[in-house]
Amino acid sequence: MENLTGRVAVVTGAASGIGRGMTEAFIAEGMKVVLADVEQGALDATTKELSSQGAEVVGVECDVSKPESVDALAKAALDAFGAVHVLCNNAGVAGGGTGPSWERPLDDWDWVFGVNLMGVVHGIKSFVPILLEQDDEGHIVNTASIAGLINGGGTYGVSKHAVVALSESLFGELAQLGPKIGVSVLCPGWVNTRIIESERNRPEAPREISDDQAPQAEAMRKIVTDLIQNGLDPRDVGNTVAEAIRVRRFYILTHDWQAMVEHRMQNILQGRDPVGTMPPGMAEGVSALLSSS
Ligand SMILES: NC(=O)c1ccc[n+]([C@@H]2O[C@H](COP(=O)([O-])OP(=O)(O)OC[C@H]3O[C@@H](n4cnc5c(N)ncnc54)[C@H](O)[C@@H]3O)[C@@H](O)[C@H]2O)c1
């Protein structure tokens, strides 16, 4: 979609971080934007602020983990602007706590997968039929993570691998059945957002971390908080996404971390164990943590 001006975008998780960065980038391109988010206060404040600057925006409260809520979002977008050209399935959460897979409560898996994976599935189910029906240019951007391209990564990393696979699958389907609709998967490294505070939007009470895990969880949280606070400006990510839509780029990487992806591929191809890839800064922090414990 070479010309974004006048087009309509729907962005989930638009009240904060990368979603807001994409929203601002789209507005700068002359697009109309439907901001969707589960956090009503932040959504209202963001929509009001952007609107007072002259942007054509509407805010719609939406919980992407609920199919009926995403259906209602699609209807609200059409009611507001009459069409949808760009859909960013971006809302996501990072599950709190540490610990191995077998100790993680099923609630953690349900919440993280409900938002990160099923949120994207619901976006595709509610919006792709509309885009196909319009028979116009369109584009879908699913936010995964660099964690979806490297080893493991707990509930979060596993959900992001699924978003990458789902996006690859969608790309192939639309290439055959709706070639006017492009697809991208956004795989950012560290970006300066509120992702570390994801528990703020968890429907049920945050889970208790056992006393023996608490110091390690707190130390890990500090490492990741520092890396995120020193991460990219979300608006820069938004600009990168706008450019990727324009040139129909599928994989959107925001950092020069290709070596980690290549390392994993070589592990697979050469039958090696899945070890040795962690984002810059993380490996140092984790080994310092292990040596102090
Ligand atoms: N920040 C990073 O370093 C980073 C790196 C890679 C990928 N990501 C991904 O980027 C996306 C955006 O996260 P962010 O970093 O901007 O974090 P953020 O917390 O600043 O923003 C996420 C937004 O999603 C909303 N949200 C949460 N649950 C929701 C739900 N059920 N329905 C609708 N909205 C919901 C939140 O209210 C918030 O406004 C996520 O998918 C995240 O996994 C972030």
The ligand as an SDF file (V2000), in Angstrom:
LIG
                    3D

 44 48  0  0  0  0  0  0  0  0999 V2000
    8.4180   -3.4020   24.6890 N   0  0  0  0  0  0  0  0  0  0  0  0
    9.1720   -4.3300   24.1580 C   0  0  0  0  0  0  0  0  0  0  0  0
   10.4080   -4.3700   24.3780 O   0  0  0  0  0  0  0  0  0  0  0  0
    8.5520   -5.3530   23.2300 C   0  0  0  0  0  0  0  0  0  0  0  0
    9.4170   -6.2060   22.5230 C   0  0  0  0  0  0  0  0  0  0  0  0
    8.8700   -7.1480   21.6590 C   0  0  0  0  0  0  0  0  0  0  0  0
    7.4940   -7.2340   21.4860 C   0  0  0  0  0  0  0  0  0  0  0  0
    6.6800   -6.3960   22.1980 N   0  0  0  0  0  0  0  0  0  0  0  0
    5.2200   -6.5200   21.9610 C   0  0  0  0  0  0  0  0  0  0  0  0
    4.6860   -5.2630   21.6120 O   0  0  0  0  0  0  0  0  0  0  0  0
    3.2750   -5.2590   21.8710 C   0  0  0  0  0  0  0  0  0  0  0  0
    2.8940   -3.9750   22.5640 C   0  0  0  0  0  0  0  0  0  0  0  0
    3.4460   -3.9820   23.8910 O   0  0  0  0  0  0  0  0  0  0  0  0
    4.1900   -2.7160   24.5130 P   0  0  0  0  0  0  0  0  0  0  0  0
    5.6040   -3.0930   24.6890 O   0  0  0  0  0  0  0  0  0  0  0  0
    3.8410   -1.4970   23.7780 O   0  0  0  0  0  0  0  0  0  0  0  0
    3.5650   -2.7330   25.9960 O   0  0  0  0  0  0  0  0  0  0  0  0
    2.5520   -1.7250   26.7190 P   0  0  0  0  0  0  0  0  0  0  0  0
    2.1660   -2.4050   27.9820 O   0  0  0  0  0  0  0  0  0  0  0  0
    3.1500   -0.3740   26.8040 O   0  0  0  0  0  0  0  0  0  0  0  0
    1.3160   -1.6810   25.7320 O   0  0  0  0  0  0  0  0  0  0  0  0
    0.4500   -2.7940   25.5590 C   0  0  0  0  0  0  0  0  0  0  0  0
   -0.9830   -2.2960   25.4220 C   0  0  0  0  0  0  0  0  0  0  0  0
   -1.8430   -3.4470   25.2550 O   0  0  0  0  0  0  0  0  0  0  0  0
   -2.9880   -3.2500   26.0630 C   0  0  0  0  0  0  0  0  0  0  0  0
   -3.6130   -4.5330   26.3980 N   0  0  0  0  0  0  0  0  0  0  0  0
   -3.2070   -5.4710   27.3060 C   0  0  0  0  0  0  0  0  0  0  0  0
   -4.0810   -6.4780   27.3520 N   0  0  0  0  0  0  0  0  0  0  0  0
   -5.0670   -6.1980   26.4500 C   0  0  0  0  0  0  0  0  0  0  0  0
   -6.2520   -6.8710   26.0460 C   0  0  0  0  0  0  0  0  0  0  0  0
   -6.6330   -8.0380   26.5960 N   0  0  0  0  0  0  0  0  0  0  0  0
   -7.0160   -6.2950   25.0760 N   0  0  0  0  0  0  0  0  0  0  0  0
   -6.6610   -5.1070   24.5320 C   0  0  0  0  0  0  0  0  0  0  0  0
   -5.5660   -4.4090   24.8950 N   0  0  0  0  0  0  0  0  0  0  0  0
   -4.7770   -4.9580   25.8420 C   0  0  0  0  0  0  0  0  0  0  0  0
   -2.4820   -2.5060   27.2880 C   0  0  0  0  0  0  0  0  0  0  0  0
   -3.5100   -1.8570   27.9930 O   0  0  0  0  0  0  0  0  0  0  0  0
   -1.4680   -1.5550   26.6650 C   0  0  0  0  0  0  0  0  0  0  0  0
   -2.0660   -0.3220   26.3220 O   0  0  0  0  0  0  0  0  0  0  0  0
    3.0050   -6.5220   22.6760 C   0  0  0  0  0  0  0  0  0  0  0  0
    2.4470   -7.5070   21.8260 O   0  0  0  0  0  0  0  0  0  0  0  0
    4.3850   -6.9410   23.1520 C   0  0  0  0  0  0  0  0  0  0  0  0
    4.4700   -8.3120   23.4040 O   0  0  0  0  0  0  0  0  0  0  0  0
    7.1700   -5.4710   23.0570 C   0  0  0  0  0  0  0  0  0  0  0  0
  1  2  1  0
  2  3  2  0
  2  4  1  0
  4  5  1  0
  4 44  2  0
  5  6  2  0
  6  7  1  0
  7  8  2  0
  8  9  1  0
  8 44  1  0
  9 10  1  0
  9 42  1  0
 10 11  1  0
 11 12  1  0
 11 40  1  0
 12 13  1  0
 13 14  1  0
 14 15  2  0
 14 16  1  0
 14 17  1  0
 17 18  1  0
 18 19  2  0
 18 20  1  0
 18 21  1  0
 21 22  1  0
 22 23  1  0
 23 24  1  0
 23 38  1  0
 24 25  1  0
 25 26  1  0
 25 36  1  0
 26 27  1  0
 26 35  1  0
 27 28  2  0
 28 29  1  0
 29 30  1  0
 29 35  2  0
 30 31  1  0
 30 32  2  0
 32 33  1  0
 33 34  2  0
 34 35  1  0
 36 37  1  0
 36 38  1  0
 38 39  1  0
 40 41  1  0
 40 42  1  0
 42 43  1  0
M  CHG  2   8   1  16  -1
M  END
$$$$
